[in-house]
Amino acid sequence: MQFRVLGPVEALDDDGAPIRLGSGRERLVLALLLVGADRLVPTEQLIDSLWNEPPPTARQQLQNLIAGLRRRLAAHDPALVTTRPFGYELRMTRHGLDLADFRSLFMQARAQRAAGDEDSAHTIARAVELWRGAPLSDAVPASSDTGTEALIQGLSEERIAAVELLLESLAAGGRHEEVLSAASQHLQADPWNERLHEHRIRALEATGRRQEASATYRQVRRQFLDELGVEPGRALRELNTQILGGAPLAPTRPRPRTVPRELPAMTWTLVGREPILGSVLAQLTRRRGDAPASAPPAIVVLAGVGGVGKTALAVAAAHQLADAFPDGTLHASLGAGPSGVADGHEVLGRFLRALGVEHASIPADPDERVALYRSTVDRKRVLVVLDDASSEAQVRRLLPTSAGSAALVTSRSKLAGLPGVHRHTIPPLLPEDATSMLAELSGTQDVDGAGVLVQIGTLCGHLPLALCVAAAKLATNEHLRLEDLRDRLSDEHARLDELSVGDIDVRASITTSVTDLSPAAGVLFRRLALAPSGDWPGWVPALLLERGSAPSGSRVSGSVGGRPTAPDGVHGGGRGGRGARAGGAARALDELIDRHLVEPTGRDTAGQPRFRVHSLVAELAAEALADTEPVSDSDALAIELARQWLALTDVADARLDPGGVRDSDDPAGPTTDAAVRAASESPADWFESERLNLVGAVHAAVARDDRELAARIALAIRTFLTIRAYDDERERVLRIALDDYPEEADQRLSAQLLAALFGVLAQEHRHDELPDVARRFLDAARRVGDGPLEQRALSQLGWAAMVRRDFAASLGWYEQAAELAVARDDRAARTTADAHRGVLLRNMGLPAEGDPLLAAMVAESRELGSRRSTCIWLVTRAEGLVDLDLFDEAQALLDEALALAREVRDDLGEAHCHLALARVHLGRGALVDATTEYESARPRLDAHARSGEDLDVLRLRVDLDTAAGRWHDARPRVERLVAGRRAAGDPLELACDLAREARCAAHLDAAEPADGDPASGDDPTRTECRAILERLDLEPGALRLPAHLRH
């Protein structure tokens, strides 16, 4: 297709036939997309061009206009207009546009004219002939002062420039009659263009008609005075004087219109910035229809840490907006001077020269130079791009003044002293965008390496500059494997060394933001490297500044009950100037935030203000800390910070599950302080917000050989990690605290760590590892002579034997636990030991014998236990009641358990309650209710299963299918269930599901024996099931089948 905008908006098919277009607004949308072809045209720009006051339905109406365009042009190119985030793009591909042809011919003619080529007149004449009237003449702009009107004016000025070049070329060739004809023709459309009048008068003089030339000047002068009230310009007046004096006229010289285009080339890839780019484009071209001529220009500030891609985004936006600013694009790198900061006086001089001011006319006085710059850009449409600005004062003198101009500024600071600007904080890329950027720049096509690229992107902190360095190394070193680069970057102490190639250095880029920090901000920046993670609450800076000022080795906190209190500066003001010091920390933090070395992330769900440090910034902080502060001081401060986490953790843990077993002294009590209040009032939210810091605090304590502190933190956070099913982290912190635990340290803590580790392994069904951990626990408990711990260890040995289906050994361990409880005269311990024996009896198919023991445990836990332990025992007893077909009593217990699980926000415990309730409804035959409870339990339990499918949930699905008579649906599920049980290695659970498979097969084969015993018969499945029961010395009741499969 061929499109035309130099006159009425038209579209022609490949045969030159016109394509019918829609309304004026539809034509305007098409014209704007054509002028911005192959680039994003923001939705807001289109809306502002269509309506002076956009209606509420503006977006919907624009979508309808775009849909109409697509319908009209779909037969010729269905992919012509593409929807993009924040706007639309028209892709020209093979199509033509008269504006593009005009500009190409104009550039060719200007080059020919400069070279003295006589063909320039012919070339420029072809360009002028493309004009069919006023540009976009049948489109309907919203007002006389919109972005569209600016575009139309800019195009008209391009036409005038072409006409002037045509007249100059004709005159240079002595074709003065053609000059007269062309000038007269164009003056009809532009009667106030003095350059056209000058060309006409010169042509009259050149053909010997001096009197007519003088008369023509007088006529023009009278017209200007009568209608405009002004004299013609100086050039026209001087020309008339020369004619009247009879002197030969000096040859006309071209007066090229100076349009600077100073942007650097786009030599990089812009990935993942479409939302911000669209917003910036819309803000820089915002509607000015209701703004007076004195309104300020649009100013956008892109702020962010060094290397985040501010310059790339600014240059990309400026390139896309070239047509919106026909008077030019100025660019200056303000951080590129010899001292690191460009001289604004010199930048102004360069801008003036770029705008056509001769060097001799540029004042040396700074104020005069600023005044001339502002006068030069006044009433022009200029985009000024100021890169890497360091201060507001540096920027102010370089800003344009007219409403039609705009400025795009990048800075590592927020430049808060510039009011009324649009600010964007540029974040690192999203992980998927970082991976795409790495793949594109490095040329990596290996699909198998995609996972390694993701890891490299993470190690680069998703920072575009770091990604560019990594990609450049991959692209230029054919022997460098993805895995090699990943391993190099994995060394956090050498990562910044690795992120340097050529003249690109990530360390240098970030360091620029650090070099001129105030002393307090510099100290805080360095010490933030001690934070356990890159995300922390607002009390941390005050502690790092106040406590770190204490002498090396001195104690920097008080204590409550032998334990550290919550941090000073967290508690707020008080005596000794603490409030003043907290204020100093706040100011230092504000400075780091302004430099984008720290990013505020809002308030967490516990109500605490939170802040984040980029991983590469944190690494630079660690380097600075190692270079400036003694290791002993920084280690002491890191330990103090970990102690404060423990103090707050004790508060939250005590509130999360009241009545639970505590492994430490009394925690610091709640105060009016915000941090302690958050831990006390919203413990689950607090734990979730601080999880990474608490895990990191364990690592920090171990790294500094404070194993007891590491153990205390690991034990304090285990309840939360259990409730929220962070099983990998729970095991990791426990093992880290246990590894190389010193003999001289508190061995009671070592025993508690082993007990907690047993819980992790039991929950994950890692039965083979349980006996060793339980024996180590028992040995440790006996070494320290702790009766309650020994009692727990014996019970864990009994559990380990039970899940390994050594029921005799299990009973023996539980009997030892009971005997120890009697010897210690510990009624609660005896009840617990008996309850574990009750679980064993239930699992052996003897629920009637086990239930009284479990009932006693439920009563004991209600009185003395924590909410979570009570919930667990309620579910445990209810499952035995289901085996006894006591469904009403089981449901009452499960309703109570579900309420407790919700109170402590134990999502996994809640899912187990729903699963048990589903068994209750299944036993009653209420299949709809059973299915509802099943659907409530399945997502959480499946998500927790390592295979992605919980086998107990799958078993219940089989039972629901068979109860509803869906035997064909049940068969593939039960086969999958049996395969899963074989892989898990639990013989009793395998037998339970072999019985289900046998029932399913018998029903489908129409050969179910009359005897209801599922362990009878001769087929291999039943035979294997019977063999397992015989080997374990169990009766068929141990299969714990639902009633419809038992009878």
Secondary structure, 3 states (H helix, E strand, C coil): CEEECCCCCEEECCCCCECCCCCHHHHHHHHHHHHCCCCCEEHHHHHHHHCCCCCCCHHHHHHHHHHHHHHHHCCCCCCCEEEECCEEEECCCCCEEHHHHHHHHHHHHHHHHHCCCCCHHHHHHHHHHCCCCCCCCCCCCCCCCCHHHHHHHHHHHHHHHHHHHHHHHHHHCCCHHHHHHHHHHHHHHCCCCHHHHHHHHHHHHHCCCHHHHHHHHHHHHHHHHHHCCCCCCHHHHHHHHHHHHCCCCCCCCCCCCCCCECCCCCCCCCCCCHHHHHHHHHHHCCCCCCCCCCCCCEEEEEECCCCCCHHHHHHHHHHHCHHHCCCCEEEEECCCCCCCCCCHHHHHHHHHHHCCCCHHHCCCCHHHHHHHHHHHHCCCCCEEEEEEECCHHHHHCCCCCCCCCEEEEEECCCCCCCCCCEEEECCCCCHHHHHHHHHHHHCCCCHHHHHHHHHHHHHCCCCHHHHHHHHHHHHHCCCCCHHHHHHHHHCCCCHHHHCEECCEEHHHHHHCCCCCCCHHHHHHHHHHHHCCCCEEECCHHHHHHHHCCCCCCCCCCCEECCEECCCCCCCCCCHHHHHHHHHHHHHHHHHHHHCCCCEEEEECCCCCEEEECCHHHHHHHHHHHHHHCCHHHHHHHHHHHHHHHHHHHHHHHHHHCCCCCCCCCCCCCCCCCHHHHHHHHCHHHHHHHHHHHHHHHHHHHHHCCCHHHHHHHHHHHHHHHHHCCCHHHHHHHHHHHHCCCCCCCCHHHHHHHHHHHHHHHHHCCCHHHHHHHHHHHHHHHHHHCCHHHHHHHHHHHHHHHHHCCCHHHHHHHHHHHHHHHHHCCCHHHHHHHHHHHHHHHHHCCCHHHHHHHHHHHHHHHHHHCCHHHHHHHHHHHHHHHHHCCCHHHHHHHHHHHHHHHHHCCCHHHHHHHHHHHHHHHHHHCCHHHHHHHHHHHHHHHHHHCCCCCCHHHHHHHHHHHHHCCCHHHHHHHHHHHHHHHHHHCCHHHHHHHHHHHHHHHHHHCCCCCCCCCCCCCCCHHHHHHHHHHHHHCCCHHHHCCCHHHHC
